[in-house]
Each structure stands twice: as structure tokens, then as C-alpha cells.
Amino acid sequence: MGKFMRDFWFELLLGLIVVLFLLFSVVIAVSVHDDAEGRGFTKCTSKMVMDIQAADDFSLMRAIGLVGSGYLCYFSVIGEGAKLFIEHKQSTPWANYLFKPETNVSPDDENEGFSEDLPNANLLDDEESGSEKLWDTLQKENADEK
């Protein structure tokens, strides 16, 4: 085992770094990025979007820099969660970025559904549509002229 560790320590270290980066990316992918209170990764995502929109000369290097700074911000949020957990200010290390988000939409708006006037406005019931009424009117006018 010792010979294996001496011969492949660098590959094991790189493999560990790759696995940690993949886990980090999965945590970022499944966590909340849009919260009404701005908790978790929301501030990082908002900053990255604003920076991308503000960029005048958007190039590949600029994109790599913005994504890199976004990942640093994400890493700081994860570090903040670990710090709060160690200080016993939250129950788990991931409680500050894995949570149920609060949106700006009120529950009444979500359950409202379609307006009762929609079928009447679009003439989706058994009445004639506007084009059929127009056609009937034109036929009546043509019959009157003859």
C-alpha cells in the first residue's frame, strides 16, 4: 500500500480535487438560485447575471472570468454555511443554501387560474366566432344587393 501511495500520490490528489469540484457543482446545480429574501446563492447568481448584462465587449475570456468569480462567490456561501454551523447558529452546514425558496408571487395569484371571461372573450363556447359572423354579414349584404 505504501508503494502504491508513493507512486500515485499525485494522481490520487488530482482525482480527489476533481471529485470535490464535481460535488461542489452538483450542490450548486440543485440549490436555490431565486429567493425573494436573497438567501443562499441568489446574490451570487444575480451578480453574475448583472455582470454579464453590463459587459460591453463579451468574449470567451470575459465569460470564463465571470463564471470563475461566480464560483468564488458560491464557495464563500458554502464557507459561510460551514462557519454558521460551527458557531451553532444553524442546524446543518447546508441550511443557508439548500432550503425551500420564498417567491414574490402571493399564494392567491398561484391559485387564481383562468378568468371566467376567457371563454367569452375568445368565443370558445358554442357561439359563432367573429370571422363566421363577418362572413354571414357579408353574405346577407350580397344577397340584399342582388
N, C-alpha and C positions, 0 to 999 in steps of 0.2 A: 504494500500500500504506500509506503514511504517513497519508493522509487517512482511509482505512478504519479504521486503528488509533485515530486521534484521534476519529472519530465513534462508534465502537462499543467503546471500551475497557471500559466498564462492563459491557456485555453479555458480552464475552469473559471478563472476570473472574468474573462470576456463573456463566457456563457452566463455567468451569474448577472453581469451587468445587462445583458440582452433580456434575460428573463425578468429582471426588475423593471426595465423600461417597458416591456410588454404588459406587465401587471399594472404599471402606472398608467399606460394608455387605456387599458380596459376600464380602470376605475374612472378615468376622465370621461370615457365614452358613455358609461352607464349612469353617471351622476347628473344632477340637475344643472342646467345652464340658463334657465329663465325663471326667476323667482321675483315676486312682487317686492319682497323685502330686501333683495340684493344679497342674499346669503350665498355661501359656497362659491362655486366657480362662476357665478353670474357676473361679478365685477370684472373678472379676467376676460370672459367672453365678450362682454360689452366693450371693454377697452380695445380688444383685438379688432372687433368689427369697426369701431370708430377710427382706429389707426389705418385700417385697410381702406375705408372710405375717404380718409383725408389724404392718402398718398397720391401725389401728382404723377410721379414717374414710377409706376408699378412695374417692377422687374422680378425675376426669379430670386435674386439675392435679397431684395426687399421683402418678398414673401417668406423666405427662409428666416430672415431676421425677425419678422413679426410673429411667426409661429414659434420660434425659439423663445422670444420674450413672453409669449403666452404660456409656454410650458414652464418657464421660470415662475410665472405668477401662479400657475396651478400647483407647482411644487411648494410654493410658500403657503398656499391654502392648506395643503396636506400637512405641512410642518406646523402650521398654526393649530390644526386639529390635534396633532400629537401633543403639542405643548399644553393645550387646554385640558386634554385627558390626563396628562401627568400632574397638572395642578388641581385635579379633581373638579374642574369647572364644567365638564360634560361627561356623559356616561360611557361613551365609546370614542376612539380616536377619529372615526369617520362620521360622527354625528353632525359635524358642521358642513359636510358636502354630500352626504347620502341621506336625504330626507324627502318628505312629501312636499312639493312646492306649493306656494300660495300664488294664485294668479290674480290679475287685476279684474277679471270677469266675475261679476256677482253671481251667486247661485240662481237668482231669479232669471238672469239673462240666459243661463245654460238650459233651463227647463222651459223656456218660453215657447219654443217650437215655431211653427209657421203661423202666420196670421190667418184668421178665418176668412179674410177678404181675398186671400191669394187665389183661390179657385175662381172667384168672381172677377178679379182683376185680369186674370189670364184667360178667362172664359173656358175653363176646363170642365165645366159641367155640361149638361145636355143642351144648352143654348147654342145658337149659331155663333160662329166666330165672326170677327169683324170683316174678313175677306168674303165670307159667304153672304153676309148682309149687303156688302157693297155690290157683289155680283147680282144678287136679287134686285137691288135698286136699279142697277144699270139695265137689267133685262126688262123691268117694268117701264123704264123711261123709253127704251127702244120700242116696246110694244105700243106705248102711247103715241109715239111719233108716226107709226105706220098706220 
